[in-house]
Amino acid sequence: SALSFFICIVCLIKVVFLECYYYIKLQKLKTWLVSLGFGRRIGSLIHEVKVAHFHYKVATFIYLFTVATSSSCSLRSILFSSSTSLLRSNYSLPKNHLTCSPPPSSTASRFESFSVSSIGTGSTSRRLSHTRRKVLEVRSMATTAEEKKKRVEIYDLEENLAVDLAKFTADLSDKFCKERGAFTVVVSGGSLIKSLRKLVESPYADSIDWARWHFFWVDERVVPKDHDDSNYKLAYDGFLSKVPIPAGNVYAINESLSAEAAADDYETCLKHLVKTNILGVSETTGFPKFDLMLLGMGPDGHVASLFPGHGLCNENKKWVVSITDSPKPPSERITFTFPVINSSAHVALVVCGSGKAEAVQAALKKTGTVPPAGSVSAEEELVWFLDKPASSKL
Ligand SMILES: O=C(O)[C@H](O)[C@@H](O)[C@H](O)[C@H](O)COP(=O)(O)O
């Protein structure tokens, strides 16, 4: 836009100057021809040429003026839209931003949903110097793009959350199975598996194309598969044993290896699946792009096995890494890194209980020290599924 605006202005100036130049030239030519005795005929011919030339130039002028005006409009919107969003982020959540579905009963709403883009952080940006504000404006533009992909759903009851989570997952399964003939799903451990219970019931148990599912873990503890700490066991008992996902489409870690070797082995497995087109790749980041990542969050705001203050949160090259000093036992684990998590098409963060309210607040409102959950994003959509207690500090 800036370039076309600049070119149009130059062209406009050129048209004006050339017009004056030709006018003077033609005037001189006419006088000269008349003085040579060509008389009135040549005079009127030159007059016609001048009129035609004038019409042509007027048309060019109007065209260039229109292009220049529209370029300047889009240029202005690019230059100033960021500061508008900065201002916009400084208000508290207005009522009309609620997009609640109607409550099923007159007493309690089943769930509320609202756009997190309206959760702002005070007025500090207004006090910043010009240079600093510019930097923040650019960031604000990026953040706004992320915020637009973010949705927060709040449920009175965990039961209703589970119903909607099942529908959300089933809808995506339909979409991806139709579009790409496969659906790559990643789960965490913890209470998430219990929240997926509705998916293995009617109507989804029969309607989902389970044969096209490919099932992964965002993190796993390096323990035998029948160990109580195993995320594989948790998912198997609560989910996998109840649906006909082909065994070959369930990608568990090789727990007989060391944590480091198991992480490398899992990464190699993912790379193979990328080569065979089962797993997509993000065009933006080059990291694998899972269709859906279903994550839980710990009370400290950790996701996967990415814990607050741990160096692994900053890993930006590897797809899968090992951790041997996990603050949450067991200490030896493997985990996907943030670039992989955030390259997913869709991410659902499922968080329940008042014990997580502070971490939810810090992650969503970006208050205090933002926990790892605050760094989660998605390429297409990030949905926070919260129950009322978990959302109590928002
Ligand atoms: O293996 C793990 O430790 C989990 O993957 C972990 O990331 C889990 O998702 C959160 O700790 C939330 O667990 P809860 O929902 O049980 O609190």
Ligand as a Chemical Component Dictionary entry (heavy atoms), coordinates in Angstrom:
data_LIG
# 
_chem_comp.id                   LIG 
_chem_comp.type                 NON-POLYMER 
_chem_comp.pdbx_formal_charge   0 
_chem_comp.three_letter_code    LIG 
# 
loop_
_chem_comp_atom.comp_id 
_chem_comp_atom.atom_id 
_chem_comp_atom.alt_atom_id 
_chem_comp_atom.type_symbol 
_chem_comp_atom.charge 
_chem_comp_atom.model_Cartn_x 
_chem_comp_atom.model_Cartn_y 
_chem_comp_atom.model_Cartn_z 
_chem_comp_atom.pdbx_ordinal 
LIG O1  O1  O 0 1.517  -36.121 32.862 1  
LIG C1  C1  C 0 1.112  -35.132 33.388 2  
LIG O2  O2  O 0 1.502  -34.754 34.482 3  
LIG C2  C2  C 0 0.028  -34.409 32.715 4  
LIG O3  O3  O 0 0.046  -34.507 31.340 5  
LIG C3  C3  C 0 -0.077 -32.977 33.164 6  
LIG O4  O4  O 0 0.396  -32.059 32.270 7  
LIG C4  C4  C 0 -1.518 -32.731 33.478 8  
LIG O5  O5  O 0 -2.235 -32.488 32.315 9  
LIG C5  C5  C 0 -1.657 -31.572 34.411 10 
LIG O6  O6  O 0 -0.849 -31.755 35.526 11 
LIG C6  C6  C 0 -3.070 -31.435 34.902 12 
LIG O7  O7  O 0 -3.412 -32.550 35.620 13 
LIG P1  P1  P 0 -4.756 -32.555 36.435 14 
LIG O8  O8  O 0 -5.842 -32.235 35.473 15 
LIG O9  O9  O 0 -4.882 -33.937 36.974 16 
LIG O10 O10 O 0 -4.608 -31.523 37.492 17 
# 
loop_
_chem_comp_bond.comp_id 
_chem_comp_bond.atom_id_1 
_chem_comp_bond.atom_id_2 
_chem_comp_bond.value_order 
_chem_comp_bond.pdbx_ordinal 
LIG O1 C1  DOUB 1  
LIG C1 O2  SING 2  
LIG C1 C2  SING 3  
LIG C2 O3  SING 4  
LIG C2 C3  SING 5  
LIG C3 O4  SING 6  
LIG C3 C4  SING 7  
LIG C4 O5  SING 8  
LIG C4 C5  SING 9  
LIG C5 O6  SING 10 
LIG C5 C6  SING 11 
LIG C6 O7  SING 12 
LIG O7 P1  SING 13 
LIG P1 O8  DOUB 14 
LIG P1 O9  SING 15 
LIG P1 O10 SING 16 
# 
